[in-house]
Amino acid sequence: MRVFFATSELAPLAQSGGLGDAVAGLARALAARGHEVVSLLPAYRAALSHPECPKLSDSGAVRLAGPFGDVRGRWLSGQLAERHELRLLDVPPFFDRAGLYGESAGTYGDEAARFISFARAVALRAYEERPAVLVAHDWHAALSICVLRTLFDRGGARGIATVQVLHNNAYQGRQPPSAMSWTHLPDELFSPDGLEFFGDMSLLKGGIIWADRIVAVSPGYAREIQTAEFGLGLEGVYQLRRRRLVGIANGLDVERFDPATDKALPERFQTAAPGGKRTCRERALAELGLRKPEPGRFLVGIGRLTAQKGWDVLAAALPALVASGATLALLGEGERAIAESLTAAAKKYPDRVHVSISWDERAARRLYAAADAVLVPSRFEPCGLVQLTAQRYGALPIAHRTGGLADTIRDGETGILFSPLAPESLVAAAGRAAKLVAERGLERVARELLRVDVSWTRPAAEWETLLDDVAREARARI
């Protein structure tokens, strides 16, 4: 089966977080199962200059009329791996920039034009090439489904199945009404039953309303987004389309994240020989100048310093965690207020708390390998990769019971779940983790976690079944 993946991120070429990892992991897993996957994304400067970007060739001009003149560019094509092709939309005025995105309103003030143009180009490419399925990831690509099902819904193109993936419903591609002029869609589609969203336009609605299937990245998140708390204004649409909405938890690229081969680690380890994890722990504590805690008390935090990820709760819990005997190493960047709070704690407890306000993937993998437990206090988590990476490196995830975290952690076995999200709950959960380690021993806990299958094997099989079903239904429309 030939499948188009339309996405704004694809690891390692272009990513700002877990989206790129999830899309790349699924693409590779489907390709390994024999499907032809074509990943389409903007030709960001970072992607074109990345050392792992394949050799590219011109594969067709692009001309998209906009309200301020024509948008001209081209598609560049290359082969990422066997059965995994790359297509980059090369429109330098839109994508030849230092970052992937602008501020919330757009540093350049043109986020709507950029991703509407990208979605239109994807829809046109799908119409011309007729893949079996077009899969749109998050709001950046969602409008491609609407355009395909309206402007190009004729002839053989009616047989193209469409799937909208929800990696994070909190980002809905909300744009001013004036952005509708970029879409070239009929004016009547700007309505509550279409793209209109509380007076603005939601690009994400372009996918969830017109898609043949909607896939949330965990079963728990599929249920949560049908509530006001997590639906954020779109819960009624999800309820209306609930028979087309499913949840499939993400997997992890276990070849890219593998403690048995990871060159970033001071000593590698695996299920049959987990002893190297102790070396990683001792080396990390020494390098960071941290006091050696009791087993189960070396806690690590990795990720974006945001309220969504619960880092404000973690910051509030730090004094009690230190008082309980924990030693902490924290790595990430994000909101200034949270960063300042963490930095102040590191100054107050210099031999118990180390904070690095930065992002370094190699350093992150070394911390995963060194950790007894990894803190994941997310307020909401569609799926999450931190807990999967922790398990992959033999560390207990200590996570808030929400979304995909609850779907991928067996409380008391493959991690510790806690609720409600509050500093005292987090501290109590850390105590439970320490008790579990004390009872079983660090090496046994690590060995049991290393046996957990966090790969894409099971999710890819579920995806394959879904793609087969939706493609069969789409063919019947012709």
C-alpha positions in Angstrom: 0.0 0.0 0.0 1.2 3.5 -0.8 0.7 6.0 2.0 1.3 9.7 2.1 2.4 11.2 5.5 1.8 14.9 5.5 3.6 16.4 8.5 5.4 19.5 9.8 8.1 17.5 11.5 10.1 14.3 10.8 13.0 13.1 13.0 15.9 13.7 12.7 15.5 16.2 9.9 13.2 18.7 11.5 11.7 18.5 14.9 10.8 20.6 17.9 9.6 17.8 20.2 8.0 14.3 20.2 5.9 14.9 17.0 8.9 14.3 14.7 9.9 11.1 16.6 6.4 9.7 16.5 5.9 10.4 12.8 9.3 9.0 11.8 8.9 5.9 14.0 5.5 5.0 12.5 6.7 5.7 8.9 9.7 3.4 9.4 7.6 0.7 11.1 5.0 0.7 8.2 7.8 0.6 5.6 9.3 -2.4 7.4 6.0 -4.1 7.0 6.2 -3.7 3.3 4.2 -0.5 2.7 5.5 2.4 0.5 5.5 5.5 2.7 6.1 9.0 1.3 6.7 11.7 4.0 5.9 15.2 2.8 7.0 18.2 4.9 8.2 21.7 4.4 11.8 22.2 3.1 13.0 23.9 6.3 16.6 25.2 6.3 17.3 22.8 9.1 16.0 19.8 7.0 18.0 20.8 3.9 21.2 21.2 5.9 20.8 18.1 8.1 23.6 15.6 7.7 21.1 12.8 7.4 19.1 14.5 4.6 19.3 12.3 1.5 20.4 13.4 -1.9 17.4 15.4 -3.4 16.2 16.0 -6.9 13.6 18.3 -8.3 10.3 16.5 -8.7 7.9 19.2 -9.9 7.1 22.8 -9.7 4.5 24.2 -7.4 2.4 27.3 -8.0 -0.3 28.3 -5.6 -2.3 31.5 -6.0 -2.7 33.5 -2.9 -4.4 36.8 -2.0 -1.1 38.6 -2.2 0.2 37.0 -5.3 1.4 33.6 -6.5 3.4 31.3 -4.3 6.0 29.5 -6.3 8.2 26.6 -5.3 9.0 23.0 -6.1 9.0 19.6 -4.6 12.3 18.0 -3.8 12.5 14.2 -3.5 14.9 11.8 -2.0 15.0 8.3 -0.5 15.3 8.1 3.3 15.3 4.3 3.5 13.9 1.3 1.6 10.2 2.0 1.0 10.4 5.4 2.7 10.6 8.4 0.4 11.0 12.0 1.4 9.3 15.0 -0.3 10.2 18.5 0.8 8.1 21.5 -0.3 10.7 24.1 -1.2 9.2 27.5 -0.9 12.2 29.6 0.4 10.1 32.7 1.4 8.1 30.5 3.7 10.5 27.9 5.0 14.1 29.1 4.6 14.3 30.3 8.2 16.2 29.6 11.4 13.2 27.9 13.1 10.3 25.7 12.2 7.6 27.9 13.7 7.1 31.5 14.8 5.6 32.8 18.0 2.0 32.2 18.8 1.0 34.9 16.4 3.8 34.1 14.0 7.2 35.9 14.2 6.7 36.7 10.5 3.0 37.1 10.8 2.4 34.4 8.1 1.9 31.1 9.9 -1.5 30.7 8.2 -0.1 31.4 4.7 2.7 29.0 5.3 0.7 26.0 6.4 -2.3 26.6 4.3 0.0 26.6 1.3 1.7 23.5 2.5 -1.7 21.7 2.9 -2.9 22.8 -0.5 0.3 21.6 -2.1 0.0 18.2 -0.4 -3.7 17.8 -1.5 -2.7 18.6 -5.1 0.2 16.1 -5.0 -2.2 13.5 -3.6 -4.7 14.2 -6.4 -2.0 13.8 -9.0 -0.4 10.6 -7.6 -3.3 8.8 -6.0 -1.9 7.2 -2.9 -4.1 4.7 -1.2 -4.2 6.8 1.9 -3.4 10.4 2.9 -2.5 10.7 6.6 -2.3 14.2 8.0 -0.5 14.8 11.2 -1.8 17.5 13.5 -3.1 20.9 12.5 -0.2 21.9 10.1 -1.4 19.3 7.5 -5.1 18.9 8.4 -6.4 21.3 5.8 -5.0 18.9 3.1 -7.8 16.5 3.8 -10.5 19.2 3.5 -9.0 20.4 0.2 -8.8 16.9 -1.2 -12.4 16.1 -0.2 -13.8 19.3 -1.6 -11.8 20.9 -4.5 -10.4 17.6 -5.7 -13.1 15.1 -4.8 -13.7 13.7 -8.3 -12.8 10.7 -10.4 -10.2 8.3 -9.1 -9.2 10.8 -6.3 -12.5 9.9 -4.5 -10.8 6.6 -3.8 -8.0 8.1 -1.7 -8.7 7.4 1.9 -7.9 10.1 4.5 -6.8 9.8 8.2 -6.3 12.7 10.6 -3.8 12.1 13.4 -4.2 14.0 16.7 -0.8 14.3 18.4 -1.9 17.2 20.5 -5.4 18.7 20.4 -4.2 21.8 22.3 -2.7 23.1 19.1 -5.6 23.6 16.7 -4.2 25.9 14.0 -6.5 28.7 15.0 -6.2 31.6 12.5 -8.1 34.9 11.8 -11.1 34.8 9.4 -9.0 36.6 6.8 -6.9 33.5 6.4 -9.8 31.8 4.7 -8.9 33.7 1.5 -5.7 31.6 1.3 -7.5 28.3 1.1 -9.4 29.0 -2.2 -12.3 27.0 -0.6 -16.0 28.0 -1.0 -17.1 30.7 1.4 -19.8 28.4 2.8 -17.2 26.2 4.4 -16.5 29.0 6.9 -19.3 27.9 9.1 -19.7 26.1 12.5 -20.2 22.8 10.5 -17.0 23.6 8.6 -13.8 25.5 9.4 -15.3 28.3 11.5 -14.3 28.1 15.2 -15.7 30.7 17.6 -15.3 33.4 14.9 -11.9 32.3 13.8 -10.8 29.5 11.4 -9.4 26.2 12.8 -7.2 24.4 10.4 -7.4 21.3 12.5 -11.2 21.1 11.9 -10.3 20.7 8.2 -9.0 17.3 9.1 -11.3 16.1 11.8 -14.5 16.9 9.9 -13.6 15.5 6.5 -11.3 12.6 7.4 -12.5 9.0 7.0 -10.8 8.2 10.3 -9.4 10.2 13.2 -6.6 8.6 15.2 -5.7 10.0 18.6 -2.2 8.8 19.8 -3.6 6.8 22.7 -7.0 5.2 23.6 -7.1 7.3 26.8 -6.6 10.5 24.8 -9.3 9.5 22.3 -11.7 9.4 25.3 -10.4 12.6 26.9 -10.8 14.9 23.9 -14.5 14.2 23.9 -14.7 16.1 27.2 -14.7 19.9 27.7 -11.5 19.7 29.7 -9.4 18.2 26.9 -11.5 18.9 23.8 -10.9 22.7 24.2 -13.9 23.7 22.2 -13.8 20.8 19.7 -15.3 18.2 22.1 -18.7 18.4 20.3 -17.0 17.6 16.9 -15.2 14.6 18.4 -18.4 13.4 20.0 -20.2 13.8 16.7 -17.5 11.8 14.9 -16.8 9.3 17.7 -17.6 6.3 15.5 -14.7 7.4 13.3 -12.4 8.2 16.2 -9.9 5.6 17.5 -6.9 5.6 19.8 -3.6 3.9 19.0 -0.7 4.4 21.4 2.6 5.4 19.9 5.7 3.2 20.0 9.3 4.1 20.3 12.0 3.8 17.6 13.9 1.1 19.5 16.8 1.1 17.0 17.5 4.8 17.6 17.0 4.5 21.3 18.9 1.3 22.4 21.0 1.1 25.5 22.8 -1.9 24.0 24.2 0.2 21.2 24.0 3.8 22.3 27.4 5.4 21.8 26.5 8.3 24.1 26.6 6.0 27.2 29.7 5.4 29.3 28.8 1.7 29.4 26.1 0.0 27.4 23.7 -2.6 28.8 20.8 -4.8 27.9 18.3 -7.2 29.4 20.8 -10.1 29.7 23.5 -7.9 31.2 21.9 -4.8 32.9 25.0 -4.1 35.1 26.2 -1.3 32.9 23.3 0.8 34.1 25.0 1.1 37.5 28.1 2.5 35.8 26.0 5.0 34.0 24.4 6.1 37.3 27.7 6.4 39.1 29.3 8.4 36.2 26.4 10.8 35.9 26.4 11.5 39.7 30.1 12.2 39.6 30.1 14.3 36.5 27.2 16.5 37.8 28.7 16.8 41.3 25.7 15.2 43.0 25.5 13.3 46.2 25.0 9.6 45.8 21.5 8.7 47.0 20.0 5.5 48.2 18.9 3.1 45.3 15.6 4.3 43.8 16.2 7.9 44.9 18.1 9.2 41.8 15.3 11.0 40.0 15.6 12.6 36.5 13.4 15.1 34.7 13.7 15.5 30.9 11.7 17.6 28.5 10.0 20.9 27.9 9.7 23.2 30.9 6.0 24.0 30.4 2.9 23.9 32.5 1.5 21.2 30.2 4.4 19.0 31.1 3.8 19.7 34.8 7.2 21.2 35.5 5.7 23.9 37.7 4.4 21.1 40.0 7.8 19.4 39.9 9.5 22.8 40.8 7.1 23.1 43.8 7.8 19.5 44.9 11.6 19.9 44.8 12.2 20.8 48.5 10.1 17.9 49.7 11.8 15.5 47.2 15.2 16.6 48.5 14.0 16.2 52.1 12.9 12.7 51.3 16.5 11.8 50.3 16.2 12.2 46.5 18.9 13.5 44.3 17.7 15.1 41.0 19.1 15.9 37.6 16.9 18.0 35.4 17.4 18.8 31.7 15.2 20.9 29.5 14.3 24.4 28.2 11.0 26.3 28.1 9.1 28.8 30.2 11.3 31.4 32.0 9.5 31.3 35.3 9.8 27.5 35.6 13.5 27.7 34.6 14.2 30.4 37.2 12.5 28.3 39.9 14.5 25.2 39.1 17.7 27.2 38.9 17.1 28.7 42.4 16.5 25.1 43.8 19.9 24.0 42.3 21.6 26.9 44.0 19.9 26.1 47.3 20.8 22.3 47.1 24.0 22.2 45.0 24.9 18.6 45.8 21.3 17.3 45.5 19.8 19.1 42.5 21.5 19.7 39.1 19.7 21.8 36.5 20.6 22.3 32.8 18.4 24.8 31.0 19.2 23.6 27.5 18.4 20.7 25.2 21.0 18.0 24.2 19.7 14.7 23.1 22.9 12.8 23.9 22.9 14.3 27.4 19.2 13.2 27.7 20.0 9.6 26.8 22.8 9.5 29.3 20.4 10.7 32.0 17.8 8.1 31.0 20.5 5.4 31.3 21.6 6.7 34.7 18.2 7.3 36.3 16.5 5.1 38.9 13.3 6.9 37.9 12.1 9.5 35.5 9.5 12.1 36.5 6.6 12.7 34.0 4.1 15.0 35.8 2.2 16.1 32.6 -1.1 17.8 33.1 -2.3 16.0 30.0 -0.4 13.7 27.7 -1.8 12.5 24.3 0.7 9.7 24.4 4.2 10.7 25.5 7.6 9.3 24.6 9.4 10.2 27.8 7.9 7.2 29.7 8.6 4.9 26.8 12.2 6.0 26.6 12.6 5.7 30.4 11.4 2.1 30.2 13.7 1.4 27.2 16.6 2.5 29.3 15.6 0.6 32.5 14.3 3.6 34.5 10.9 3.7 36.3 8.6 6.4 34.9 6.8 8.2 37.7 3.8 9.7 35.9 0.5 11.5 36.4 -2.4 9.2 35.6 -3.6 10.8 32.3 -4.0 10.1 28.6 -1.3 7.9 27.1 0.7 7.7 30.3 -2.1 5.6 31.9 -2.2 3.5 28.7 1.5 2.7 28.6 2.4 2.2 32.3 1.2 -0.6 34.5 1.1 0.9 38.0 3.6 -0.8 40.3 5.1 -2.9 37.5 6.4 -0.9 34.6 6.2 2.5 36.4 4.3 4.4 39.1 1.1 6.4 38.4 -0.2 9.1 40.6 -3.2 11.4 40.9 -4.2 14.1 41.5 -1.5 16.3 40.0 -0.1 18.0 43.1 3.4 18.3 44.7 2.5 16.0 47.6 1.1 13.3 45.2 4.4 13.5 43.2 6.5 13.1 46.3 4.4 10.2 47.5 4.8 8.5 44.1 8.5 9.0 44.3 8.4 7.3 47.7 6.5 4.3 46.2 9.2 4.0 43.4 12.0 4.0 46.0 10.2 1.3 48.0 9.7 -0.8 44.9 13.5 -0.5 44.1 14.4 -1.3 47.7 12.3 -4.5 47.6 13.4 -5.8 44.2 16.9 -4.2 43.8 18.0 -1.8 41.1 19.3 -4.5 38.7 16.1 -6.6 38.8 13.9 -3.5 38.3 16.1 -2.5 35.3 16.0 -6.0 33.8 12.2 -6.1 34.1 11.8 -2.7 32.4 14.3 -3.6 29.6 12.0 -6.6 28.8 9.0 -4.2 28.2 8.1 -4.0 24.5 7.9 -0.3 23.8 8.6 -0.7 20.0 6.3 0.1 17.1 5.6 -3.6 16.5 2.1 -3.7 18.1 1.0 -0.1 17.2 2.2 -0.6 13.6 0.0 -3.8 13.3 -3.0 -1.8 14.6 -2.2 1.0 12.1 -1.9 -1.5 9.3 -5.4 -2.9 10.0 -6.8 0.6 10.1 -5.2 1.6 6.9 -6.4 -1.6 5.1 -10.0 -1.0 6.4 -10.1 2.7 5.4 -8.5 2.1 2.0 -11.1 -0.6 1.2 -13.9 1.7 2.2 -12.5 4.5 0.1 -12.2 2.4 -3.0 -15.9 1.6 -2.8 -16.6 5.3 -3.3 -15.3 5.3 -6.9 
